[in-house]
Amino acid sequence: MLWNVELQRSGPGLLLRDIARGDDPQVAAIVAVLARLDADIVVLTNLDHDPALHALSALEDRLRQAGHPYRHLYAPRPNSGQPTGFDVDGDEQAHGAGDAQSWGRFPGQGGMAVLSRLPLQAGAAQDFTGFLWADLPQANLPPGMDPGLAAIQRLPSHSHVILPVRLPGDRPLSLMLWHASPPVFDGADDRNGRRNADEAAFWRHLLDGRLPLPPPEPPFLLMGSANLDPVDGDGRPEALQALLHHPALADPAPRGTHARQEPGHRGDPAQDTALFPQTGGLRLEYVLPSRDLRISGSGVLWPPATDPLTATLQAASRHYPVWLDVDVPD
């Protein structure tokens, strides 16, 4: 399963504090939802990172107390909050949240984490978090970008990672993970919109063998908070559409059961994974299996308003979990 849990706080160590003290309503709601889904592999985005994984370990401890332990943890260091030394956002300052490699009040704000019951081969992970935006084929850098900044500006807003997992029978599975910048909160140069689209394009170029990196071998799951709907909302949807229609990938098109309607939208509201007052529902999170994997079920955990779980989900995040049941062949 994949879920943007919005577990980011305004300073380092605050998330660990909130998890450890045991009375934070958002944390309690997230634990309840994770226990309800009971997935073998959990990918969380927008969860503050600390190098020793104290916050993630504290969250796993809460899950273990609830009867849902996860022995294997992984969290790459994200680009959020990592200083560049440049005035990126044009406010005549060079050390603010908007001047980092990706927006962040402190290094690691809003990172990514994996909890798994299956062994994770963290030592064999391929971490592309340092991949430079300018090195992407046909990179759509903002016009007039400072050459010095372009020489160090990384493409991933948070992390781009391929994490190997060992399935039963010692069979391999790769998780291709990312969390992109929202394509908003910028200026006329559309910096965030360009970057958001190129973050999705990275995976297409990798699958097509157009990067100086070997294409991933199936089976794999491409899992990400793309922050981009294929037809509605802000951004450059053609970047997402290219992934959804890539010949190496399948789109199970997971659906929620809420039966909401979005008269002003072109997309199917049942496939939405997030709800915002300004934009309505959008499909922003994706779990796309390689075509060799057999998928027996999928969904967005977004029940009708009358379901008791709905209030818990709303207390947890504006985003809703996406899940797949993967049948592993003998």
N, C-alpha and C positions, 0 to 999 in steps of 0.2 A: 504494500500500500504506500501511497504518497500523500502527504498532507502538509500544507503551509499552515503551521500552527501559530504564527505571529507571536512567538515567544521571544520577543526582543525587548530589552529594557534600556533605560537612558544612560547607564553607566556599567563598567565592568564589575562583575561580582554580584550584581543585583538579582540576576536570574537565579543564581545558586541560592541566594538568600531566600527568594520567594519559594523555590522548590523545597528547600530544607525546613522552612518553618512550618509547613504543613497546613496553612490556613488560606492560601491564595486560591480564590475561586476559579481563576482561569486554569491554573495548573491542575486543580481537582477535576475540572471538566475534561481536560485533555487526557488525563489518566483514565477517566471513566470511558471515554470514547475509544481509546487504544485497547482497553480491556474488552470492550464490546466487540471490536473488530477481530482481535486476537490473531493478527497476521504473523506469518513466519518471518517476513522481512518488512521492516518499517523504515521508510525514508521520510525524514522531517526537514522542511525548509523553514527559514526565518526563526532559527533558534540560536541564541548567542553562543559564540564559540569561546572556549578558554583552552590554552595549550594542553593542560593536564586532563581535560574532559571532566572536570569536577561537576559542572551543571548537568551534563548528559548522564554521568554516573548517578547523580542524585535522582534524576528522573527515572532511570532504570530501577533504582532502589524502591521508588514509589510503586512502580509497576510490579516489582517482585513481591512487595508486601501485599499487593492486590491479587497475587496468584498468577502473574504473567511475567516470568523472568525472561531476560534476553542476555545470553552469555557473551555475545559478540557485539562490540561497539566500534564505531568508526566516525570520525569527524575531521575533514580536511580544514586547514587554515584558509579562510576566505580572504578575498581582496577588500572587503568592506572595512573602512576606517584606516587602511594602510596609507600613510602619507606619501604624497608625490613631491612636495616642495614647490608645486606650481599653483597659481591662482586659477584653478580649473573652472570655477563657477562665475568668475568675473566680478567678484565683490571687493576686489583690491586687498584681499587677504589670501594667505597661502597655507593656512593651517586649520581651516574649518572642516566641518563634516563633508561639505561639498567639494573639497579640494583633495580628497583621498582617491585612491585607485577606484573605489566605488563608495558611494555615500555611506558614511558611518561616523557616529560620534566617538567611537573608540575602535581599535583593531578587533575584528571578529564579530561586530554587531550583526545579528541576523544571519548566522551561518547555516550550515547544513549538517545533518547527522544521520547515521544509520544504526538501527538496532536490529539484531538478527538472531534467530535460533540456529541458523545454519552458519558454518564456519566462514568467516570473511578473511580473504587473503590480502590484508592491508599492505604487507610488504611488497606485493606484486601490483599494487594499484598504480595506474598511470594518472598522474595529476597534471592537468593542463592549465592550472590556475594562473601560472605565469606566462601563458601564451600572449604575445603582443597583438593588439588589435591590428596594427599595420601589417602584420605578417599573414593575415587572412586573405585568401584570394578575393579580389574585387572588394576589398575592405571599403566600407562606406563611412570614412572618417568625416567629421564635421569640416566644412570649408574654413580655411584660415586657421586651422589648429596649430598651436605653437609647435615647431619642429622638435624642440627639446622634450615637450610633453609627449608628442607622438612617438618618440624614441623609447619611452618607458611605459606608455599607457597599455595596461593589460586589457584584453578583451573580456574575460569573465567578470561579471559584477560580483559574484561570490565565488563559485568554484565550478570548474568543468573537470570531471573525474570519471575514470573507468575503474570500477571496483570488482575484482573477481570474487565469486562465491562458489563454494563447493556444495553441490547437491548430493543427495543420497546416492551411493554407488560411486562416489568420487568423480561425479560428472561436473563439468564446468558450467557456469552461468556468469555473464558479465553484466553489471549494472552501470549504465552510462548516465551520469547524474549531472544536473545543472539547475541553477536558479538565476534567472535573468533579471536585469534592471526593468522596472516599469517604464513604458515608453512615454512617460509624461514628466512633469516637474522640471522642465528645461526651458530653453529660449527658442528664438527663431531658427537657430542652427539645428534644432531637432537632435541634439546630441544623444539623448536617452533613447529616442525612437530608432535612430540609426544603430546604436549599440545593441539594443534589444533584438533587432532583426538579425544582426550579425552573430549574436550569441546562438541563435537558432541555426543560422547558416553554417556555423562551425561543424555541427554534427553531420549536415548534408555533405560538406566537403570531405569530412573524415570518411564517411561511408563510401563516397565516390573515389577515394584514393587520391584526392587533390591536395592533401597536406603532406609534409615530410614526416609522416607517421604511418605505421601500418594500419589499414582498416581493421576494425574489430571482427573477430571470428564469431559467428553465431554458435550457440544461442545467446541472445542478449535482450535486455530490456532498456529502452531509452526512457528515462524517468526525469521529469523536470517541471519546476514552476516556471513556465515560459513567460508568464505575465503578458500573454498575447492571445487574443481570441481569433479564430480563423476568419470570422466575418464581421464581428461587432466590436464596438469600443475603439479606443485609440490604438495607434501603432501601425505597423506595416504587415498586414495579415498574409501577404504573399510568402513571407519567410516561413510562417507556420504551415501554410498550405503545402509548401514544397516538402516539408517533413512528413505531413500526414499522407502524402501521395508517393513517398519514396518507395521504390520497388523492394527494398530490403526490409521494410517495416509494414506492420499491420496496425490498423486502428480499430480496436474493439468497440469504440464509441460508448464508453460506460455511461450509464444513465441513472439519475436520481428518480425517486418515486414521489416527489413533492407535488407534481401536477401543476406547477406554477406556469403562468403565461407571461410572455414578454411581447406585447403587440408591436412595439417599435423596433424589435430586433429581427434579423434574418435567420439567426442560428436557432437550433433546437434548445429550448430552455431546459429540457431534461438532461442535457449534456453539460450544463453550466457547473462550475466548481467553486464559484465565489459570488457574493452578492454585496453590492455597494450602493449607498443611497443615490449617488450622482449618476451612475451608469447602469444600474440594475444588475442582472445576472450575466456572468461571462464565463466562458470556458478558458481557464488559465493554467490548469495543471493537467499533465499528460503522462500516461504509462503506455508506451508503444512497444510491443514485443517484436522480435525478429520473426520472420514468416515461418520459420521451422517450429516454433513453439505452438503447442496446442492449448488454447484457452477455453476453459469450461464454464467460466462465469466472469462477470465484471459488473461494476457499478460505481456510482457516486453515493456515498452515505449521506443522503439528503432526503429524509422522510417528510411526510405531510406535516403541516403545522400542528395537527392533533396528536401526533406521536409524542410520548413523553421524552424521547431522546432529542427532539428538536431543540428544546430549551437548553439542554446540555451542550449541543453543538454550537448554538448561538453564543453561549458563554465562553466557549473555547476560542473561536476564530471566525472571521468573516469568510474563510475558505472551508471547503468540505473535503473529506478524504476520498481519494480515488483508489479502488482496489481491483485486483485481478486474481482469479484462480488459475494457476498454471499447472497443467497435467504434465508431469515429468515421465517420459517413456521409460519402460524397463530396459 
